[in-house]
Amino acid sequence: MIERQKEIRRRRKRRANYSAMKAKLNKADATTKEKFAQKLRKMTPGADNLVKSWGLE
């Protein structure tokens, strides 16, 4: 049960990070967008879909 709680906590933290990045994305320049893309790739295995849908590359 504890492992399940850890995974839920990780997912919630990841979702909060996504929201924060998405909010900052409108004001971001090209280098910041590249940094966001790198961070997304480190955070989750499905990051390529997010990078494409957010228009980071």
N, C-alpha and C positions, 0 to 999 in steps of 0.2 A: 504494500500500500504506500509506503514511503516513496518508492521509486516513481509511482504514478503521480504523486503530489509534486515531486521534483520536475517531472516532465510538464505538468500543467503550469507550474511556475515559470519554466523556461519559455513556454509558448506565450504566456501573458507578457513577459518581458520583451520577447521578440515583437509581439504585436505593438507594444508601446513604442519600441524603437522604430518600427515601420511608420507609425503615425507621426513621430517627431521628424523623421527624414522627409516624409511626404509634405509636411508643413513648410519645411525649409527649402524645398525643391524649387518653388516659384522664384525665389530671390537668388538662387545659386548660379554661379558662373560655371564655365566649362570645367575648370579644375576641380571644383567642389563636386560637380556631378560625377566626375570620374572617381573621386574618393568615395562617394555614396555607392557607386556601382561595386567598388572593391569591397566595401563593408558588407553590402548585401550578399556578395558571393561567399564571404566568410561566415555569415550568419546562418544561411540555410541552403540546402541542396537544390531547392526550386527557385533559386535566385535569378536564373536566366529569364524565366517568365516575367518576373517583376521588373527586371532591367528593361526588357522590351516594352512592357506595358507602361512604364513610367517615362519612357523615351530617353533613357540615359545613354543609349548608344544607337 
